Amino acid sequence: MIKINVTVTDLDNDPITKLMVNGLPAQGAVFTNTTPTGVLTWTPPVNLTTLTVTFVATDSKGAATTSSPSILYCDCKNNNTCNFETIEETYANSSVQLVGCNCTDQYTGDQCETEVNPCDEGACYDNVTCTVIRNPFGRRCGPCPAGLEGDGIVCNDFDECINSSRNNCTEMSENCVNTIGSFRCDCKPGYVRNAKTKKCDDVNECNSQFADNYKCKTNTDCKNTNGSYSCSCKKGFKGDPLVGCSDIDECNGADRICFGLCENSVGSFNCSCSAGYKLNTENKTLLSCEDIDECKFSTDNNCDQVCVDNEGSYNCTCKSGFKLGNDGSSCVVKTENKCDSTNGGCERLCTNSSGTVTCHCPRGFNLSSDGKSCMDVNECLTSNGGCSQNCTNYDGSYNCSCRSGYKLKGARMCEGLYSLKSHYSLNSGSSSTGIPRGPLRRLTII
């Protein structure tokens, strides 16, 4: 409703005799004339474009004046307040001006005519429940969907794979893959999903059914590991196991380790020495032959009295008063040194040199302190007689024997019953998948 109060005064103080209004709207307008005052009330229609109101006042002398007021019209709806500082529209040559409105959050539009729906599309995150609240007016969004976090208006994915406590993937065999609102567990390389248990089982790349999936080549050994495998050259072979390994020739060239009598074979070799020599095995990477001191242990020679070692062999000699027998090992008293029928009182052997009698003992005995009798030498008390296992002494000699499961090789050494021969082999070349290594030598006695 528009209400205009009109009061007319004359500058000469002449009485106002007439007050009238021109352009009064035909509908809804009432002018109450109480000259020199008047009140115009009017509920305007929607269309204000043609409204022009002019007041005409006349005094007692017939002088007349007019006034066309500018009407500020407020049409705010839903109890919202007017904003007279803002003009939204003007009508009828600016005689009527529609002012703006101060809308609360609940309403919108030029005259606050439309109620806001705070739960319009996009008010909350997708699939989150939105509830309208009145005091204060607004909305309340429900919790974010499972796998997301936020206030319901903005929901962000959180990475379950950052912390193992947020996922149930098996760390050793599965990779955690984050997805929007969730995650999944993928088998790591080298593992495959078990249809029954749903777990990731290790793939045995060394199994023949996976031969096309691994890279171990000729003359190699494949070793399966959790999620992977490794390749190495077989014993007696060298090279890159991812390319192929070739036989090591331990008898010749740069790979030679046997400096005796060497016989190479595929993946192995046999190293031995000529008679009178033995392998020096202290240096496991270089095998050489060294002279055998046959005189060190009586089981290695057949000298009756004195053994003299030389390179690759030995010689037998005799003590003073004796000469070497035809067999090259036994000693007999020289004719000129024989004793009389009393044997000089000696228990065993006797020599006479210019009237001086000397008693002697045969091999395996030592002369007693009386200078005449002979006492057995216990060879087992010195370095176990050179026996590798059991040493048994008896009068004048001794012998070596082996424990159960072994047999005697030669006079003193024992070897396993199932060992066909002694030889050396060289391992070379070891690599994991995709990471070749150079030769790595290791000498192994089999």
Secondary structure, DSSP 8 states (H G I E B T S, - for coil): -EEEEEE---TT---EEEEEEES--SSSEEEEEETTEEEEEE---S--TT---EEEEEETTS-EEEE---EEE----TT-EEEEEEEEEEETTTTEEEEEEE--TTEESTTS-EE--TTSTTSSSTT--EEEEETTEEEEE----TTEEESSSSEEE--TTSSGGG----TTTEEEEEETTEEEEEE-TTEEE-TTT-SEEE--TTSGGGGGG----TTEEEEEETTEEEEEE-TTEEEETTTEEEE--TTSGGG--EESEEEEETTEEEEE--TTEEEE-SSTTSEEEEE--TTSSGGG---SSEEEEETTEEEEE--TTEEE-TTSS-EEE-GGG---TTGGG-SSEEEEETTEEEEE--TTEEE-TTSSSEEE--GGGTGGGG-SSEEEEETTEEEEE--TTEEEETTTEEEETT-----EEEE--EEETTB------EEEE-
